[in-house]
Structure formats: structure tokens, C-alpha cells
Amino acid sequence: MNRCFYIALFLMIFTLAGCGERKGSITSDLVVVPATASGKATDKYPVMTFDKTKHEFGQVIRGEKMTYRFKFINTGKLPLIVSSVGSSCGCTVPEYSKLPVAPGEEGFITVTFSSQGLSGFVSKSVVVSSNAQPTSQVLTITANVTANR
């Protein structure tokens, strides 16, 4: 019984020691877009500003994989956190900055498009969700898929 008590005490102390706030940790005010209880938005929030939100690959041979990197700058006043990036189909695979993007810093959303099994004009979208204002942004890629050039 005595041994079980000491093991339980050790685990409790070890668990509680890890609960303290660490320097550089992400706080909840970075994850949610700040707003007052009255519903009025504040001017202190991240803003995701893209250099462009649409990319045209042009003519693509069926089966080719094409990649484009959308760049953005956090033009807001708090660190920007991209929470998720979803695509409209499995032929479009997004990758994104996982770390918070400080105000004035640059981040990216890389989109890889596979034209396998597709033909003709194709338009695909990628939805970026973040703690920025607005909370979602749509990026679009287009291609004209042909059997050969």
C-alpha cells in the first residue's frame, strides 16, 4: 500500500509540473479571432495577405504532377496560425506552414496537382482556415489537361 501511495504521488507531481505555462507556448488568444463580448471586432488580429489567390498551370499533359507555392504575409498584429488546409478532391494535395507566422513574416501554402485521369479544363480549390480575419481563404488552381502536347 505504501509503495502504491508513493507511485501515485510521484505521478501526480510529475503531471502537475508539466501544467505550467511555458515561454513561447501558443495561447488561446492566438487561435481564436479576437472579438469583444459585444461582438465588435478589435483591430488586433492576424491578417493573411496573399500575393495571389489563383494560379493557372496552363496546358498540362495527362499524368503530370504540377506544384505551386502560394505565399502570404501576416499583415496583422498577432501571430497567424493556419489550423487546416483542405482541397476539393484527392488530386490536389496541400502543404502549409505549421508554425505560427509572426506579424510581418511570410508563410506558404504549397499545392501539388496530379492530372492523372483528368481531361479538359480543370479548376480545383483549396480552403485555408486560420485565426486570421477573415477566418477562411479560398485558393484556386486551374489547368487544361490534354492527352499530349
N, C-alpha and C positions, 0 to 999 in steps of 0.2 A: 504494500500500500504506500509506504514511504517513497519508494522508488517511482511509482506512478505519479505521485504528487509532484516530485521534482521534475520529472519529464514534462508534465503538463505546465508547470510554472515556467520552465525554460522555453517551451513553445510559445506561451502567451507573451513573454517578454520579447522574444525574437520577433514575433508578429507585430507587436505594438511598436517596436523600434523602427520598423520599416514604414510606418504610417506617417512619419513626419514629412513636411514639405521639403523637397529637395530644390536646391538652386538650379534654375534653368528648366524646371518642370513646366509642363503645359497646364495652365489653369482653365477652369470652365469659362471664364470671360473671353478666352481666345477661341473657343469652339462655337459659341453661340453669338449671333449678331447682336451687339449691344442695343438695347432699347429700354426706355424708362417704363415704369409701371403704367404710365398714362398712354403708352403706345407711340409716343413721339420718338422717332429715331434720333440718335445722337450723331455728331459729326466725327466721332472717334470709332472708326471701324476699318477693317481692311477693304481695299478695293482692288479687284483683279482686272487689270487693263491689258488686253491682248493687242499685239501689233496687227494681227488679222485673225478673223474667226472663220474664214473659208479658204480652202486650198483646192486648186484644180490640178490633178495629175496629168490631165490631157489624155492622149491616146495611149492605151496600155494593152500589151499582148496578154491574152487569157493565160492565167497561171503565174503571172509575175506578182511579186510582193513589192509594194511601194511603202516608203516611210516618210512621214513629215513631222517636224517638231514645231508645235505652236508655242511661241514664247509669250510670257506675260510678265508684267511688273506689278508689284504691290504698291499702288499709289495711295494707299490709305495710311492710317495712323497706328494700326495694331498689326501684329504678326498674322499672316494669312495661312490658314490650314486647309488644304484640299482634303476633303473627307472621302470622296469617291469619284470615280470616273466610269461611266457606263456607255457602252456602244449599242447601236441599233441592231447589230447582228454579229454572229461569230466570225465573220470575215474581217472585222475591224477590231484590232486589239490595242487598247490604250495603256500607256505607262505614264506615271506622273511623279512630281516631286513629293516625297513622303514627309520631309521635314518642314517645319514652319518657315515661311518666306517673310523675312523682316521687311518693314517699310522701306521702299526704295530699291529692294533687291529683286532679282529676276528668278522666275521659275519656269517650268515647262510641262507640256502635255505632249507626249510623243504618240503618234497614231500610226500603226502598221496595218496596211490594207492588203488583203490577198484577193486577187481577181479570179482565183480558181473556181470554175463552174459558173461564172457570170458572163454576161454579154450585153452589149449596148451601153447606153448611158446609165451610170450608177451614181446615186447620191446616198451617202451614209452620214449619220450624225453621231456625235459624242456629247454626252451631257456631263458637265463638270459641276460637282456640288462642293461647296466650301462655306467657310464662315464669313465670306465677303458679302458686300452689299452691291448688287443683288446676290442671293444665295446660290443661284444656278446660272450657268452659261452654256450655250449650245455652240459646238464647233462642227463644221461641215466639211467633208471631203467629197470630191466628185471625180469621176473618171469615165472615159469612153473605152470600154473593153472590146477588143477585136480579136479574131482568131489569129491574124498575123498582120504585119505592117505592110 
